[in-house]
Amino acid sequence: MSKPLLGMKVAVLAANGFCEQDMTESQRALLDAGANVRIVSSEQGLLNGWNGTAWGHHFAVDSVLSTALGADYSVLLIPGGQRSLDKLKLTAHTKRFISSFIASSKPVVVFDDALHIMIMSDNIKGRTVAGPDDMMDVALQAGAFWADDSIHVDDNLMSGVSNTETRSSFISGMLNFLTSCETLMKAA
């Protein structure tokens, strides 16, 4: 079996209440492709996912956000989930961590409503993004351009809609995006 992302270290930035399906389905695909997936969180110990209409499973936190460094990872993945996003907005470390990936042109994958965190961290001005339709006005006010695509890639930033109907195509697009990024990094 081919492992196109072998050795790639992926940081999943989440707090309690993240969209469990975004994280678990992408984690499974990334592990199958050879990536090393680590959870970075403002929480310590265990993290609780949100599964549709109720709390989901617990997941071990690998690194605490306050001490995590973007330099230690190849890719940043931010799952959706309003509860998680509201908690991540409460710490300046979120902005620092995300900005380190953007500044060093490392791949960043933003699921659905996690686009809110990119807006809060001041990292979408001048970028073209995609996401849930109800986020278009907020993204435009933050200085972004809006793509009507379900998935959009702007340089090192992939964003788009990830819900029950679109999640599998979003994850497939994520794997293609990361594989092309890995190929470009090896060629440099």
C-alpha positions as CSV (number, residue, x, y, z in Angstrom):
1,M,0.0,0.0,0.0
2,S,1.3,3.4,-0.9
3,K,2.0,5.9,1.9
4,P,2.4,9.2,0.1
5,L,2.4,11.2,3.4
6,L,4.9,9.0,5.2
7,G,6.7,11.1,7.8
8,M,4.4,14.1,7.6
9,K,3.5,15.3,11.1
10,V,0.0,16.7,11.3
11,A,-1.3,18.9,14.2
12,V,-5.0,18.7,14.8
13,L,-6.0,21.9,16.6
14,A,-9.1,21.3,18.7
15,A,-10.8,21.9,22.1
16,N,-13.8,20.2,23.8
17,G,-16.8,20.1,21.4
18,F,-14.9,19.7,18.1
19,C,-16.7,17.9,15.3
20,E,-15.8,14.3,16.0
21,Q,-16.5,13.2,12.4
22,D,-14.2,15.8,10.9
23,M,-11.4,14.7,13.1
24,T,-11.8,10.9,13.2
25,E,-12.5,10.5,9.4
26,S,-9.6,12.7,8.4
27,Q,-7.3,11.1,11.1
28,R,-8.1,7.6,9.6
29,A,-7.3,8.8,6.1
30,L,-4.1,10.5,7.1
31,L,-2.9,7.5,9.1
32,D,-3.7,5.3,6.1
33,A,-1.5,7.6,4.0
34,G,1.4,7.3,6.4
35,A,1.0,10.6,8.3
36,N,1.7,11.0,12.0
37,V,-1.4,12.7,13.5
38,R,-1.1,14.6,16.9
39,I,-3.8,16.5,18.8
40,V,-2.9,20.0,20.0
41,S,-5.4,21.5,22.4
42,S,-6.0,24.2,24.9
43,E,-7.3,21.3,27.1
44,Q,-5.0,19.0,29.0
45,G,-5.3,15.3,29.3
46,L,-8.4,14.3,27.4
47,L,-10.5,16.0,24.8
48,N,-14.2,15.4,24.3
49,G,-15.7,15.4,20.7
50,W,-19.2,16.4,19.7
51,N,-21.0,13.8,17.7
52,G,-24.0,15.2,16.0
53,T,-26.3,16.1,18.8
54,A,-24.4,14.8,21.9
55,W,-21.0,14.5,23.4
56,G,-18.9,11.8,21.7
57,H,-15.7,10.0,22.6
58,H,-12.7,11.2,24.5
59,F,-9.3,11.6,22.8
60,A,-5.8,12.0,24.4
61,V,-4.2,15.4,23.9
62,D,-0.7,15.1,22.6
63,S,0.5,18.7,23.1
64,V,-0.9,21.6,25.1
65,L,-1.5,24.6,22.9
66,S,0.3,27.0,25.3
67,T,3.6,25.2,24.7
68,A,3.1,23.8,21.2
69,L,5.2,25.2,18.3
70,G,4.2,25.2,14.7
71,A,7.8,24.5,13.8
72,D,7.3,20.9,15.2
73,Y,4.6,20.1,12.6
74,S,4.3,19.8,8.8
75,V,0.6,20.5,8.5
76,L,-2.2,22.1,10.5
77,L,-5.7,20.7,10.4
78,I,-8.6,22.5,12.2
79,P,-11.9,20.5,12.5
80,G,-15.2,22.3,12.8
81,G,-17.4,22.4,15.9
82,Q,-18.7,25.7,17.4
83,R,-18.0,24.6,21.0
84,S,-14.4,23.9,20.2
85,L,-13.9,27.1,18.2
86,D,-15.4,29.3,21.0
87,K,-12.9,27.8,23.4
88,L,-9.9,28.2,21.0
89,K,-10.8,31.9,20.5
90,L,-10.2,32.5,24.3
91,T,-6.4,32.1,24.1
92,A,-3.8,34.1,22.2
93,H,-1.9,30.9,21.7
94,T,-4.4,30.0,19.0
95,K,-3.5,33.0,16.9
96,R,0.2,32.4,17.5
97,F,0.0,28.7,16.5
98,I,-2.0,29.2,13.4
99,S,0.0,32.2,12.3
100,S,3.2,30.2,12.5
101,F,1.9,27.8,9.8
102,I,0.7,30.6,7.6
103,A,4.0,32.6,7.9
104,S,6.1,29.5,7.0
105,S,3.8,28.5,4.1
106,K,3.0,25.1,5.7
107,P,-0.3,23.5,4.6
108,V,-3.4,24.5,6.6
109,V,-6.7,22.6,6.2
110,V,-9.8,24.3,7.6
111,F,-13.0,22.3,8.0
112,D,-16.4,24.0,7.6
113,D,-17.1,26.5,10.4
114,A,-13.4,26.4,11.6
115,L,-13.1,29.3,9.1
116,H,-14.1,31.4,12.1
117,I,-10.8,30.7,13.8
118,M,-8.9,31.7,10.6
119,I,-10.8,35.0,10.6
120,M,-10.2,35.5,14.4
121,S,-6.5,34.9,13.9
122,D,-6.3,37.5,11.1
123,N,-5.0,35.1,8.5
124,I,-7.5,35.3,5.7
125,K,-7.1,38.9,4.5
126,G,-6.4,38.8,0.7
127,R,-7.0,35.0,0.6
128,T,-9.7,33.2,-1.3
129,V,-11.7,30.9,1.0
130,A,-14.7,28.6,0.9
131,G,-17.0,27.4,3.6
132,P,-20.6,27.5,4.8
133,D,-22.7,30.1,3.0
134,D,-23.6,31.8,6.3
135,M,-19.9,32.7,6.7
136,M,-19.5,34.6,3.5
137,D,-20.3,38.1,4.8
138,V,-18.0,37.7,7.8
139,A,-15.1,36.4,5.6
140,L,-15.6,39.3,3.1
141,Q,-15.6,41.8,6.0
142,A,-12.3,40.3,7.2
143,G,-10.8,41.1,3.8
144,A,-11.0,37.6,2.2
145,F,-12.4,36.7,-1.2
146,W,-15.2,34.2,-1.4
147,A,-15.2,31.1,-3.6
148,D,-18.5,29.4,-4.3
149,D,-16.7,26.0,-4.5
150,S,-17.3,23.4,-1.8
151,I,-13.5,23.1,-1.5
152,H,-11.0,25.8,-2.3
153,V,-7.2,25.9,-2.2
154,D,-5.4,29.2,-2.0
155,D,-1.6,28.6,-1.9
156,N,-1.1,26.7,1.4
157,L,-4.7,27.2,2.7
158,M,-7.5,24.7,2.0
159,S,-11.0,25.5,3.2
160,G,-14.5,24.4,2.4
161,V,-17.7,22.8,3.4
162,S,-17.5,19.6,5.5
163,N,-20.8,18.1,6.5
164,T,-22.5,14.7,6.4
165,E,-23.0,15.0,2.6
166,T,-19.6,16.5,1.7
167,R,-17.2,15.2,4.3
168,S,-15.8,12.3,2.2
169,S,-15.1,14.5,-0.8
170,F,-13.5,17.1,1.5
171,I,-11.2,14.5,3.0
172,S,-10.4,13.1,-0.4
173,G,-9.6,16.7,-1.6
174,M,-7.5,17.2,1.6
175,L,-5.4,14.1,0.8
176,N,-4.8,15.3,-2.8
177,F,-3.9,18.8,-1.5
178,L,-1.4,17.4,1.1
179,T,0.1,14.9,-1.4
180,S,0.7,17.8,-3.8
181,C,2.2,19.9,-1.0
182,E,4.5,17.0,0.1
183,T,5.6,16.6,-3.5
184,L,6.4,20.3,-3.8
185,M,8.3,20.3,-0.5
186,K,10.4,17.4,-1.6
187,A,11.2,19.0,-4.9
188,A,12.4,22.3,-3.2
